[in-house]
Amino acid sequence: MPSIARKVVVVGAGPVGCLAAMAFAKQGWKVEVFEGRSDIRLPSSKAANQQRSINLAMSHRGIAALEAVDPGLTQHFMDTVIPMRGRMIHSTKGDLESQLYDKDGQCINSIDRALLNEVLLEEATATGNISIFFKHKVMAADFNDKRITIRNSDSGEQFTVDFDFCIGADGSYSIIRRQMMRVVRMDYQQEYIKHEYVELKMPADIDTSGKAAFLLDPNHLHIWPRHSFMLIALPNKDKTFTCTLFAPTSDFDRLDTPEVILAWFKLHFPDALSMIGEKNLVEDFMRNPRSPLICTKSKPYHFKDSVIILGDAAHSMVPFYGQGLNCGLEDVRILMTLLLQEGVKPTPPSSKVGSTITDQGLARALDRYSDTRHEDLIAICDLAMDN
């Protein structure tokens, strides 16, 4: 009698959830992904994402995680990024200072968050044993009986789904983490910092031949540091730059009219203002939402052989070190390495299909993950906060 593949339920279809789904599917597990939001590939979703998504700086840490799951995917990804070999510091006088990241040429890579998520979604969708359900929100979870309750946002229908293993990759406000707290003595810490951020867009230039061109050097991460606030700009493939302003909430509260906004930018970021354009700046600033910055820490990350949280669900961090998503993708690589070391198979650990016997190898792997991963994650969260 052929063995029946076990089912892993992944909650969250962001980059970490998609990579986890692909990793388990390639090992032979049956995978179901539930995402509370709409499909980000839809035009209606794209418009919302453009208003509040910090560009990603992908480092070797994140690329190695993609490589471990799918080498072909890594090459596809590298075709969509722009290498940034250093930081370009902009002074208030317009002076520039290039600070290379590495003497041997190592770099970080700029990519639009939504583009990366779309690439991973396409790859996951094309994998035969992965099913993805959008607008399906987790309402409750029972990790002893291995069952979650799902609500279809379109129909209002509520139903239960059984699983053999659950992965919570559902972000900083994770429902899976909250449900785990009912059965796990979890240490949990949450901190909002006094800063918020708003996204702006620097348009492409037009060169002498009429083609789009960059207004700034595309191989740098551009930073305008101004004590308690700063502006950054990361390049995009269409020759634009995604700019993000980080500032205390009290400063944002004072920037409440077009006149005040323009006067403030002329004082602190005159060169950036000239490239963004006054009209574009005011429109983006008044339209795009202000978003909070949160840091979360938790331990343990798992419960028995039933569930684990990865990415922001386990460790949100402020973006100043550029390693949040890289760490989330690395979570997947490290988890899969430990599962391999413990000999965890996609088939049940007992010949009795449907039995509730504990998978001791899976339980050991999750124990090792919580024990060994925590120190590194706390360190990177603290480095990001102090940077």
Secondary structure, DSSP 8 states (H G I E B T S, - for coil): ------EEEEE--SHHHHHHHHHHHHTT-EEEEEESS--TTSHHHHHHHTTS---EEE-HHHHHHHHHH-HHHHHHHHTT-EEE-EEEEE-TT--EEEEES-TT---EEEE-HHHHHHHHHHHHHTSTTEEEEESEEEEEEETTTTEEEEEETTT--EEEEE-SEEEE---TT-HHHHHHTTTS--EEEEEEEEEEEEEEEE--EE-TTS-EE-SS-TTEEEEEEETTEEEEEEE-TTS-EEEEEEEEHHHHHH--SHHHHHHHHHHH-HHHHHHH-HHHHHHHHHHS--EEEEEEEEE--EETTTEEE-THHHH---GGGS-HHHHHHHHHHHHHHHHHHTT--SS-SSSSTT-----HHHHHHHHHHHHHHHHHHHHHHHHHHH-
